[in-house]
Amino acid sequence: MTDSSIISIDESSLENNVAFLKKKMGEKVIISAVVKANAYGHGIEYTVPLFEKHGITHYSVFSYSEAIRVYNCLSNPQTIVIMGWIADQNIHDVIEKEIEFFIFNLERLEIAINCAKQLNRKANIHIEAETGMNRSGLGKEELKKQLIPLIKANQDYLNVVGLCTHLAGAESISNHSRIRKQLKKYD
C-alpha cells in the first residue's frame, strides 16, 4: 500500500503568518507553537527548526517524549511546556532540563517538589484550574486550602510561571455560554 497523503509546509507562508501575528499582538506577546501529536502530523523534527528560524521561542507539547524531541532539535535553549502526561520517573529530568509543566493535581505537585529538592533547583510550573471541562485541573477549594499553602511552604523549589484552564470546546460558537461560565469561574 502506498501513502495517499502528503503534507507540505510553505516556509514563506509560515514566515508571513508569524510576522502577521507579531504585528497584530505586539512584539512583547510570546507565541507558542503547539507541536503536540508530532506537530499535528507535520513532524516535530521538521517543524520546530522551521519555527525557530522564524522567531518562535516557545513550544507546547502534550507529553514528556514530545518535549524531549523538541528539546533535542532546538539549536538554542527555548521554552518548552508540557501540558499533559509526564510519568513520575521523568519529572526529575523535566526539572533538570528546565522544561515547564502543568500541575493539575496535588500528587504531581508533591512529586515535583521532591524532585526539585533533590536537584536543589526550582521546578517551572503552570497551575491548571478546573473551571468546567471536568477532565483535569484543581478545583477552587483544592487551590485555596491545599495547593497555595503547599506552594508558599516550598517557594525555594517552585517557580509558578502561569495559571491556566482548559476551555471546553472553545472553537465552537455553540459552546459560547459554557465558555463564558468557565471564564467567569476562572476569573
C-alpha positions in Angstrom: 0.0 0.0 0.0 1.3 3.5 -0.8 0.7 6.6 1.2 -2.2 8.6 0.0 -1.5 11.9 1.6 1.4 14.4 1.5 1.7 17.3 3.9 3.8 20.2 2.9 4.6 23.5 4.6 5.2 26.6 2.7 8.0 28.3 4.6 7.2 31.8 3.2 3.6 31.4 4.4 4.8 30.4 7.8 7.1 33.4 8.0 4.3 35.7 6.9 1.9 34.2 9.5 4.4 34.7 12.3 5.1 38.3 11.2 1.3 39.0 10.9 0.7 37.6 14.4 3.6 39.6 15.9 2.3 42.8 14.2 -1.2 42.3 15.4 -0.4 41.3 19.0 2.8 43.3 19.5 6.4 42.2 19.9 6.0 41.6 23.7 3.5 38.8 23.1 5.0 35.3 23.2 3.7 33.0 20.5 3.7 29.3 21.4 3.9 26.8 18.6 1.8 23.9 19.7 3.6 20.9 18.3 1.8 18.1 20.1 0.8 15.0 18.2 4.0 15.1 16.2 3.3 18.7 15.2 -0.2 17.6 14.1 1.4 15.2 11.7 3.8 17.6 10.2 6.8 16.2 12.2 8.4 17.8 15.3 11.9 17.4 13.9 10.9 19.3 10.7 8.6 22.0 12.1 10.4 23.1 15.3 13.7 24.2 13.5 11.5 26.0 11.0 9.5 27.8 13.7 12.8 28.6 15.5 14.3 30.0 12.3 11.3 32.4 12.1 11.5 33.7 15.6 9.3 31.3 17.7 10.8 30.8 21.1 8.1 28.9 22.9 6.8 25.3 22.3 3.8 23.5 23.8 3.5 19.7 23.8 1.4 17.1 25.4 3.9 14.6 26.8 7.4 14.2 28.1 8.5 12.3 25.0 7.4 15.1 22.7 9.2 17.6 25.0 12.4 15.7 24.7 12.0 15.6 20.9 11.6 19.4 20.8 14.5 19.8 23.3 16.8 17.7 21.1 16.1 19.6 17.8 16.4 23.2 19.1 19.6 25.0 18.2 19.3 27.2 21.3 17.5 26.7 24.6 13.9 27.8 24.3 10.8 27.5 26.5 9.0 24.1 26.3 5.8 23.5 28.2 4.3 20.0 28.8 0.5 20.4 29.0 -0.2 16.8 29.8 1.4 13.4 30.5 4.7 13.0 32.4 5.5 9.7 34.1 6.6 10.3 37.7 10.1 9.0 36.9 10.5 11.6 34.2 9.7 14.7 36.4 13.3 14.8 37.6 14.6 15.1 34.0 12.0 17.7 33.2 13.1 19.9 36.1 16.7 19.4 35.3 16.2 20.5 31.6 14.1 23.5 32.9 11.1 22.3 30.9 7.8 23.8 32.2 4.8 21.6 33.1 1.2 21.7 34.2 0.2 20.9 37.7 -3.3 19.6 37.6 -3.4 17.5 40.8 -1.7 17.6 44.2 0.2 14.4 43.7 2.1 15.8 40.8 2.9 18.9 42.8 4.3 16.8 45.7 6.5 14.8 43.2 7.7 18.0 41.6 8.7 19.5 45.0 10.5 16.3 46.0 12.4 16.2 42.7 13.2 19.9 42.9 14.6 19.4 46.4 16.8 16.6 45.2 18.2 18.7 42.4 18.3 21.9 44.6 16.6 23.9 41.9 13.1 25.3 41.1 10.5 23.4 39.1 8.8 25.7 36.5 5.1 25.0 36.9 1.8 26.2 35.5 -1.3 25.6 37.7 -4.3 24.3 35.9 -7.6 25.3 37.5 -10.7 23.2 36.9 -13.4 25.5 35.5 -15.9 23.2 33.9 -14.1 20.9 31.4 -14.2 18.2 34.2 -11.2 16.4 32.9 -8.2 17.8 34.7 -7.2 20.7 37.0 -7.6 21.7 40.6 -10.9 22.9 42.0 -11.3 26.1 43.9 -11.2 24.5 47.3 -8.1 22.4 46.5 -6.4 25.5 45.2 -7.2 27.6 48.2 -6.8 25.1 51.0 -4.1 22.7 49.8 -2.2 23.9 46.7 -1.5 27.5 47.7 -0.2 26.7 51.2 2.0 23.9 49.6 3.4 26.4 47.1 4.1 29.0 49.8 5.8 26.4 52.0 8.1 25.4 49.1 8.9 28.7 47.4 12.6 27.8 47.1 11.7 24.9 44.9 8.8 26.2 42.7 8.6 28.9 40.1 4.9 29.5 39.3 5.1 30.5 35.7 1.4 30.6 34.9 -2.2 29.9 35.8 -4.4 28.3 33.1 -7.6 26.4 32.5 -8.9 24.1 29.7 -11.9 25.7 27.9 -14.3 23.0 26.8 -15.0 23.3 23.0 -13.9 26.9 22.7 -13.6 26.6 19.0 -17.3 26.2 18.5 -19.8 29.1 18.8 -22.4 26.6 20.2 -20.3 26.4 23.4 -20.3 30.2 23.9 -22.4 30.2 27.1 -20.4 27.3 28.6 -17.1 29.1 27.8 -18.4 32.3 29.4 -19.3 30.4 32.6 -15.8 28.9 32.6 -14.2 32.2 32.1 -16.2 33.7 35.0 -15.2 30.8 37.2 -11.6 31.2 36.2 -11.6 35.0 37.0 
